[in-house]
Amino acid sequence: MSIKLEHVNYVYGAGTAYEKQALRDVSLEIPQGQFVGIIGHTGSGKSTLIQHLNGLVKADSGAVYFNRENIYVDGYDMKGLRGQVGLVFQYPEYQLFEEDVLSDVCFGPKNQGLPKEECEKRAREALELVGFPEKYYHQSPFELSGGQKRRAAIAGVLAMKPKVLVLDEPTAGLDPAGRDDILDQVKYLHDQTGMTVVLVSHSMEDVARYVQRIIVMNKGEKMLDGTPKEVFAHYKELEAVGLAAPQVTYVMHDLKARGIRVETMVTTVEEAAAEILRVLKA
């Protein structure tokens, strides 16, 4: 169930005064079960990129494959694809509209043509997976906290049982505790279900902590692609395009510059603490 892009190009407003190439010759493959982070400055093409993953936007040239099938061939089942590749937009709470949370989460399975009993079963399973309190199942989604709305929106996608979960800035606007809560739950989902997760984020700390692989977008092109350690080793190049490494990376480089023999290839606070303890015990 991999997703593969081959030489994808996409232009907004082609032939107008506002023409802009949002994606330029992007090729990449995301294998089943991987947790991938996509980062980039505003306007780098990251949100446009993820909208190609389930055919919401069609490339001007190039190809997109899901499970080795070209999604642009005539007669391809786009509705089926969008059930397999679930996309949660930034500020997903604006997508909530039913009278209560359970009904809202049932909407996706219902749209797939499933019977009422199966829809409710899937909705309850999805809400449980995202850690949504049962006491709020029959409450209006508009009365929920920001974090609870995010959970409900993610559950609405999970209820369709996708193989791939794509999240566009799922913690935007949340406080630090709410952000950690949501991302911890996403990691739990990945660990428990083995589904592919694609996370778009502006937080270097978040991607360093949670993902297995980072794709860096810049001006519509894939700039870097590798593990967090591999990508953040290029922190000077990231700075040149308006990005950065996690703060802990700078701390470790500063310690190294002061003559303390620490390994600088760390990306999380936990790794840094372990490295500093190692040096102190040496």
C-alpha positions in Angstrom: 0.0 0.0 0.0 2.8 2.4 -0.8 2.3 5.9 -2.3 4.7 6.9 -5.0 5.0 10.2 -6.9 7.0 10.4 -10.1 8.1 13.8 -11.5 5.0 15.6 -10.3 4.4 19.2 -11.3 1.6 21.4 -10.3 0.8 25.1 -11.2 -1.7 27.3 -9.5 -3.5 29.8 -11.8 -1.9 28.6 -15.0 -2.1 31.2 -17.7 -3.0 34.1 -15.4 -1.1 36.9 -13.7 -1.2 34.9 -10.5 0.5 31.8 -12.0 2.7 30.0 -9.5 4.5 26.6 -9.7 3.6 25.0 -6.4 5.3 21.6 -7.1 8.3 21.1 -9.4 9.4 17.7 -10.5 8.7 16.0 -7.1 9.5 12.3 -6.9 9.2 10.3 -3.7 7.8 7.0 -2.3 6.2 6.4 1.1 6.1 2.7 2.0 3.3 1.2 4.0 3.6 1.7 7.8 6.1 4.6 7.7 5.7 7.7 9.9 6.7 10.6 7.7 7.1 14.3 8.5 6.8 17.0 5.9 8.3 20.4 6.7 8.8 23.6 4.8 8.4 27.3 5.0 5.0 28.9 4.2 4.5 28.5 0.4 7.0 25.7 0.1 4.4 23.3 -1.4 3.9 20.9 1.5 0.1 21.3 1.7 -0.2 21.1 -2.1 1.9 17.9 -2.0 -0.3 16.1 0.5 -3.4 17.0 -1.5 -2.0 14.9 -4.4 -1.7 11.8 -2.2 -5.5 11.1 -2.4 -6.2 12.7 -5.7 -7.8 15.8 -4.2 -5.6 17.8 -6.5 -4.5 16.4 -9.9 -0.9 17.0 -11.1 -0.4 18.9 -14.3 2.3 16.4 -15.3 3.8 13.3 -13.7 2.1 10.4 -12.0 0.9 9.3 -8.6 0.7 5.6 -7.7 -1.2 4.0 -4.8 -0.5 0.3 -4.3 1.4 0.4 -7.6 -1.7 1.6 -9.5 -1.6 4.9 -11.4 -4.5 7.0 -9.9 -4.8 9.1 -13.1 -5.8 6.3 -15.4 -9.4 6.4 -16.8 -11.9 4.8 -14.5 -9.7 4.8 -11.4 -11.8 4.6 -8.2 -11.1 8.0 -6.6 -13.8 7.5 -4.0 -12.2 4.3 -2.9 -8.8 6.0 -2.8 -10.0 8.7 -0.5 -11.3 6.0 1.8 -7.9 4.4 1.9 -5.9 7.7 2.2 -7.6 9.8 4.8 -6.7 13.5 4.8 -7.3 15.7 7.9 -7.0 19.4 7.1 -5.6 22.1 9.2 -8.2 23.3 11.7 -10.3 20.2 11.1 -12.9 21.3 13.6 -14.4 23.4 10.9 -15.4 20.2 9.2 -17.6 19.1 12.1 -21.2 19.7 11.4 -23.5 17.0 12.8 -25.7 17.4 15.9 -23.5 15.2 18.1 -20.0 13.8 18.0 -21.0 10.2 17.3 -23.2 11.2 14.3 -20.3 13.2 12.9 -17.9 10.4 13.1 -20.5 8.1 11.5 -20.7 10.3 8.5 -17.7 8.9 6.6 -18.7 5.2 7.0 -22.3 6.1 6.1 -21.1 7.8 2.9 -19.3 4.5 2.1 -22.7 2.8 2.1 -22.3 0.8 5.3 -25.3 -0.1 7.4 -26.1 2.0 10.5 -24.9 -0.7 13.0 -21.5 -1.0 11.3 -21.2 2.8 11.0 -21.8 3.2 14.8 -19.4 0.3 15.6 -16.6 1.9 13.5 -17.3 5.3 15.0 -17.0 4.0 18.5 -13.8 2.1 17.7 -12.3 5.3 16.1 -13.3 7.5 19.0 -11.7 5.0 21.4 -8.6 4.9 19.4 -8.1 8.7 19.6 -8.8 8.6 23.3 -12.1 10.6 23.1 -14.1 10.4 26.3 -17.4 8.4 25.9 -19.3 10.8 28.1 -19.0 13.4 25.2 -20.2 11.1 22.4 -23.7 12.6 22.3 -22.5 16.2 22.9 -22.6 18.9 20.2 -19.1 19.1 18.5 -19.4 22.8 18.8 -19.3 22.6 22.6 -16.0 20.7 22.7 -12.5 22.1 23.6 -10.0 22.6 20.7 -8.2 19.4 21.5 -11.4 17.4 21.7 -12.5 18.8 18.3 -9.3 17.6 16.8 -9.7 14.1 18.2 -13.3 14.0 16.9 -12.2 15.1 13.4 -9.4 12.6 13.3 -11.8 9.9 14.4 -14.1 10.8 11.6 -11.3 9.9 9.1 -10.3 6.8 11.0 -13.8 5.4 11.0 -13.4 4.9 7.3 -10.5 2.5 8.1 -7.9 4.2 5.9 -4.5 2.6 5.3 -2.9 6.1 5.3 -3.6 9.0 7.6 -2.4 12.4 6.4 -2.5 15.2 8.9 -2.0 18.9 7.9 -0.7 20.8 10.9 -3.0 18.9 13.3 -1.8 20.9 16.4 -2.2 24.4 14.9 -3.6 26.8 17.5 -3.4 24.4 20.4 -1.5 25.0 23.6 1.7 23.0 24.3 -0.2 20.4 26.4 -2.9 20.0 23.8 -0.3 19.7 21.1 1.6 16.9 22.9 -1.6 15.2 23.7 -2.7 15.0 20.0 0.7 13.9 18.7 1.1 11.3 21.4 -2.2 9.9 20.3 -1.2 9.9 16.7 2.0 8.0 17.6 -0.1 5.5 19.5 -2.3 5.1 16.5 0.7 4.4 14.3 2.2 1.9 16.8 -1.1 0.1 17.4 -2.4 -0.1 13.8 0.7 0.0 11.7 -0.9 2.5 9.4 1.1 4.9 7.4 1.1 8.4 8.9 2.1 11.6 7.0 2.4 14.6 9.3 2.8 18.2 8.0 4.2 20.4 10.7 6.1 23.7 11.3 7.6 22.4 14.6 11.0 20.9 14.3 10.8 19.6 17.8 7.6 17.7 16.9 8.9 16.0 13.8 12.2 15.2 15.5 10.4 13.5 18.4 7.7 11.5 16.5 8.6 10.7 12.9 10.9 8.2 11.2 11.6 10.2 8.1 11.5 13.9 7.2 10.9 15.4 3.7 11.8 19.0 3.5 10.1 21.1 0.8 11.4 24.4 -0.5 9.9 26.5 -3.3 7.9 23.5 -4.6 10.9 21.1 -4.7 12.0 18.3 -2.5 15.1 19.7 -0.8 16.0 17.0 1.7 14.8 13.5 2.5 16.1 11.3 5.3 15.9 10.4 9.0 15.6 13.2 11.5 19.3 12.9 12.3 20.3 13.0 8.6 18.1 16.0 7.8 19.0 18.1 10.9 22.7 17.6 10.3 22.0 20.1 7.4 20.8 22.7 9.9 22.8 25.5 8.2 21.1 24.7 4.9 17.7 24.7 6.7 18.4 28.1 8.2 19.2 29.4 4.7 15.6 28.6 3.6 13.9 30.0 6.8 13.8 26.7 8.8 15.9 25.5 11.7 16.9 22.4 13.6 15.4 21.5 17.0 16.7 23.8 19.8 18.5 20.9 21.4 20.7 20.5 18.2 22.0 24.1 18.7 22.6 23.4 22.4 24.7 20.4 21.6 26.7 22.2 18.9 27.3 25.0 21.4 28.6 22.5 24.0 30.9 21.0 21.4 32.2 24.4 20.5 33.1 25.0 24.2 35.2 21.9 24.2 32.8 19.4 25.7 33.0 16.2 23.7 29.4 15.5 23.1 27.9 13.9 20.0 26.0 16.6 18.1 23.8 14.2 16.1 20.9 14.3 18.5 17.5 15.6 17.8 15.4 15.2 21.0 15.8 16.3 24.6 15.9 12.6 25.7 18.8 11.9 23.4 20.6 15.0 24.5 20.2 14.2 28.2 21.5 10.7 27.6 24.5 12.0 25.7 25.4 14.6 28.3 25.2 11.9 31.1 27.5 9.7 29.0 30.1 12.5 28.8 29.8 13.3 32.5 30.4 9.6 33.4 33.3 9.3 31.1 
